[in-house]
Amino acid sequence: MLPYLRLSGTPYEQGLAQGKALAEAIAHNLELYFRRFEVECRLVPAEARERGARYLEAIRRQSPAYAQGMEGIAAGSGQPLVDIATLNVRYELVYHQFSHEPPNGCTAFALMPAYSADGRLWMGQNWDWMEGVRGAVQHVTEPDGTRVLAFTEAGIFGGKIGLNSHGLGLCINGLVSKGDDWALLARPFHLRTYEALRARNLEEAKRILLQRPHGTSANFLVGQGGRAVDLEVSPMGIALWEDERQLVHANHYLDPGRFGIEVPPIEWLDRSHHRAERLGQRLREVERPGLEDLKAALADRDGAPYAVCRTASPEEYALGEPYRTVVSVIMNLGTGELWISDGPPHENPYVCYHV
């Protein structure tokens, strides 16, 4: 079962509390990422830290609140601030290297109210990433009263997958395209998710997520009330997708050429297409899916180990680079409930939280 933290106060106070509560997990994540930076991304620790330090100065200008949150995490966990900053921009560092090699990602969905069992908007995803990464569920009360319930990796401030008390939800997918460049020092991925999860309405969240420039590619699935929109972003262009029934997204652009986005040749894209097609199929099999149907869809093992519900392959273990579904998340934006599994959902139960 994932750690569950209740946080409040200033960004520094929130970070300090996370740092103290998750100190051991943060140390573990730092060790894991710096090792994987070097082994998998061919990025030695000194270079990773140099890039993290450059981003730290950029973030201080872009969002003093986020910088203060990282400072709190560093103080609470006893880790160097530059290491915490490097961890918080690990998306930019990893996916820049992945522009030449295959990453592993996630499968997300939004089910519109007219097609759900209870007439409410549902969202969710499997977050597939490095096996061994440790995370937590954070229930944050901001000074303005906004409450945020979200999953985060230990040591990363603010949250990346979750919902807030304004009924807004967010899911994410990693993408790569030509032009991805960490050195642009654009607003980092996790800063965007932090700010979007604190938005009061869908249009505000869209403005945050679409704000240019984008240094790295990403997909953001965001919803509120009766509407959800999928936002594919890259340094080259932006694509917006909507559908009256459901949206499903994995780790490939749906129609990159239409929006002037160029994707390098990557072998893993067939796996991403399979996961998206399979999850879409499972959602359409039931006329009006409910919670148990959504759980079953996210536990789908067709094409294992590279399934919607991901487990590591023998080849990955042999290379020392295993990936799996780290958490599975389902959200009812009408009731403010979030269900999350600690590990692949075909063998780990969901735990329910309320925003």
Residue pairs with C-beta under 8 A, 6 or more apart in sequence:
1 342
1 351
2 135
2 136
2 137
2 151
2 327
2 340
2 342
2 351
3 21
3 22
3 25
3 136
3 137
4 136
4 137
4 139
4 353
5 17
5 18
5 21
5 22
5 136
5 137
5 138
5 139
6 139
6 140
6 141
7 13
7 14
7 17
7 18
7 138
7 139
7 140
7 141
8 14
8 140
8 141
8 142
9 17
9 143
10 68
10 143
11 65
11 66
11 68
11 69
11 72
11 157
12 68
12 69
12 71
12 72
13 72
14 69
14 72
14 140
14 157
15 68
15 69
15 70
15 71
15 72
15 73
15 74
15 75
15 76
15 157
16 72
16 73
16 75
16 76
17 72
17 76
18 72
18 73
18 76
18 136
18 138
18 154
18 155
18 157
19 26
19 72
19 73
19 74
19 75
19 76
19 77
19 78
19 79
19 155
20 76
20 77
21 76
21 136
22 77
22 134
22 136
22 154
22 155
23 76
23 77
23 78
25 134
25 135
25 136
25 154
25 155
26 73
26 77
26 79
26 84
26 87
26 154
26 155
27 77
27 79
28 132
28 134
28 154
29 87
29 133
29 134
29 153
29 154
29 155
30 79
30 83
30 87
30 155
32 130
32 132
32 133
33 86
33 87
33 90
34 45
34 48
34 83
34 86
36 94
36 130
36 321
37 43
37 44
37 45
37 48
37 90
37 93
37 94
38 44
38 45
38 48
39 320
39 321
40 97
40 321
41 93
41 94
41 97
41 98
42 97
43 93
43 97
48 86
48 93
49 82
49 83
49 86
51 86
51 89
51 92
51 93
51 182
52 82
52 83
52 85
52 86
52 87
52 88
52 89
52 93
53 82
53 85
53 86
54 185
55 85
55 86
55 88
55 89
55 92
55 182
55 185
55 188
56 67
56 70
56 81
56 82
56 85
58 185
59 66
59 67
59 70
59 85
59 88
59 89
59 188
59 191
60 67
62 187
62 191
63 187
63 191
63 194
63 195
66 157
66 158
66 191
66 194
69 157
69 158
69 194
70 81
70 84
70 85
70 88
70 157
71 81
72 157
73 79
73 84
73 155
73 157
74 80
74 81
74 83
74 84
77 84
77 155
79 155
84 155
86 93
87 153
87 155
87 156
88 155
88 156
88 157
88 188
88 190
88 191
89 182
89 188
89 189
89 190
90 156
91 174
91 188
91 189
91 190
91 216
91 218
92 182
92 188
92 189
92 215
92 216
93 182
94 103
95 103
95 174
95 175
95 176
95 180
95 216
95 217
95 218
96 180
96 181
96 182
96 216
98 174
98 176
99 176
99 177
99 178
99 180
99 264
100 264
102 266
102 267
102 268
103 174
103 176
103 251
103 268
104 128
104 129
104 251
104 268
104 310
104 323
105 128
105 129
105 173
105 174
105 250
105 251
105 272
106 125
106 126
106 127
106 128
106 129
106 171
106 172
106 173
106 174
106 250
106 251
107 125
107 126
107 128
107 173
107 248
107 249
107 250
107 275
107 276
107 279
107 298
107 308
108 123
108 124
108 125
108 126
108 171
108 172
108 173
108 219
108 221
108 248
108 249
108 250
109 122
109 123
109 124
109 125
109 171
109 221
109 246
109 247
109 248
109 249
109 279
109 280
109 283
109 294
109 297
110 121
110 122
110 123
110 171
110 221
110 223
110 228
110 230
110 246
110 247
111 121
111 122
111 123
111 245
111 246
111 283
111 289
111 294
112 121
112 226
112 227
112 228
112 243
112 244
112 245
112 246
113 119
113 120
113 121
113 226
113 334
114 226
114 244
114 245
115 245
115 246
115 288
115 289
116 122
116 288
116 289
116 290
117 288
117 289
117 290
117 291
117 293
118 290
118 332
118 334
119 334
120 332
120 333
120 334
120 335
121 169
121 223
121 224
121 225
121 226
121 227
121 228
121 332
121 333
121 334
122 289
122 294
122 330
122 331
122 332
122 333
123 163
123 169
123 171
123 221
123 223
123 228
123 330
123 331
123 333
124 171
124 294
124 298
124 328
124 329
124 330
124 331
125 161
125 171
125 172
125 173
125 221
125 298
125 328
125 329
126 298
126 308
126 309
126 310
126 325
126 327
126 328
126 329
126 344
126 345
127 151
127 161
127 172
127 325
127 326
127 327
127 328
127 329
128 310
128 323
128 324
128 325
128 326
129 323
129 324
129 326
130 321
130 322
130 323
130 326
131 312
131 322
131 323
131 324
131 326
132 322
133 153
133 326
134 153
134 154
135 151
135 152
135 153
135 154
135 326
135 327
136 151
136 152
136 154
137 149
137 150
137 151
137 338
137 340
137 353
138 148
138 149
138 150
138 151
138 152
138 159
139 147
139 148
139 149
139 353
139 355
140 147
140 148
140 149
140 150
140 158
140 159
141 147
142 148
142 198
145 165
146 164
146 165
146 166
146 198
146 200
147 164
147 165
147 355
148 159
148 162
148 163
148 164
148 165
148 197
148 198
148 355
149 162
149 163
149 164
149 336
149 338
149 353
149 354
149 355
150 158
150 159
150 160
150 161
150 162
150 163
150 170
150 197
151 159
151 160
151 161
151 162
151 327
151 329
151 340
152 158
152 159
152 160
153 160
156 190
157 190
157 194
158 190
158 191
158 193
158 194
158 197
159 193
159 194
159 197
160 170
160 172
160 190
160 193
161 170
161 171
161 172
161 193
161 327
161 329
162 169
162 170
162 197
162 329
162 331
162 338
163 169
163 170
163 197
163 331
163 333
163 336
163 338
163 355
164 197
164 198
164 199
164 355
165 336
165 355
166 199
166 200
166 201
166 224
167 224
167 225
167 333
167 334
167 336
168 196
168 197
168 199
168 200
168 201
168 202
168 205
168 222
168 223
168 224
168 333
169 222
169 223
169 224
169 331
169 333
170 193
170 196
170 197
170 205
170 220
170 221
170 222
171 220
171 221
171 222
171 329
172 189
172 193
172 218
172 219
172 220
172 221
173 218
173 219
173 221
173 249
173 250
173 251
174 217
174 218
174 219
174 251
175 217
175 218
175 219
175 232
175 234
175 251
175 252
175 253
176 217
176 263
176 264
176 266
177 217
177 234
177 235
177 236
177 253
177 256
177 261
177 262
177 263
177 264
178 236
178 262
178 263
178 264
179 234
179 235
179 236
179 262
180 215
180 216
180 217
180 234
180 235
181 215
181 216
181 235
182 215
182 216
183 215
184 213
184 215
184 235
185 215
186 212
186 213
186 214
186 215
186 216
187 211
187 215
188 215
189 216
189 218
192 208
192 209
192 211
192 218
192 220
193 220
195 208
196 205
196 208
196 209
196 220
196 222
199 205
199 208
201 224
202 222
202 223
202 224
202 225
202 227
202 229
205 222
205 224
206 222
206 229
206 231
209 220
209 222
209 231
209 233
210 231
210 233
210 238
213 235
214 233
214 234
214 235
214 238
215 235
216 234
216 235
217 232
217 233
217 234
217 235
217 261
218 233
219 230
219 231
219 232
219 233
219 249
219 251
220 230
220 231
220 233
221 228
221 229
221 230
221 231
221 247
221 249
222 228
222 229
222 231
223 229
223 333
224 333
225 333
227 242
228 242
228 247
229 240
229 241
229 242
229 247
230 240
230 241
230 242
230 247
230 249
231 238
231 239
231 240
231 241
232 238
232 239
232 240
232 241
232 249
232 253
232 254
232 259
232 261
234 253
234 261
236 260
236 261
236 262
237 259
237 260
237 261
238 259
239 253
239 254
239 255
239 256
239 258
239 259
239 261
241 247
241 254
245 284
246 280
246 283
246 284
248 276
248 279
248 280
248 283
249 276
250 272
250 273
250 275
250 276
250 279
251 268
251 269
251 272
252 263
252 269
252 272
252 273
252 276
253 259
253 261
253 263
256 262
256 263
263 269
271 303
271 306
274 302
274 303
274 306
275 303
275 306
275 307
275 308
278 300
278 302
278 303
278 307
278 308
279 297
279 298
279 300
279 308
282 293
282 296
282 297
282 300
282 308
283 289
283 293
283 294
283 297
286 293
289 297
291 330
291 332
291 339
294 330
295 330
295 339
295 345
295 350
297 308
298 308
298 309
298 328
298 330
298 345
299 308
299 309
299 328
299 344
299 345
299 346
300 307
300 308
300 309
301 307
301 308
301 309
301 346
302 308
304 311
305 311
305 312
305 313
306 313
309 325
309 328
309 344
309 345
309 346
310 323
310 324
310 325
310 344
311 324
311 325
311 344
312 322
312 323
312 324
313 322
316 322
316 323
324 343
324 344
325 343
325 344
325 345
326 343
327 340
327 341
327 342
327 343
328 340
328 341
328 344
328 345
328 348
328 350
329 338
329 339
329 340
330 338
330 339
330 340
330 350
331 337
331 338
331 339
332 338
335 354
336 354
336 355
337 352
337 353
337 354
337 355
338 352
338 353
338 354
338 355
339 350
339 351
339 352
339 353
340 350
340 351
340 353
341 348
341 349
341 350
341 351
342 348
342 351
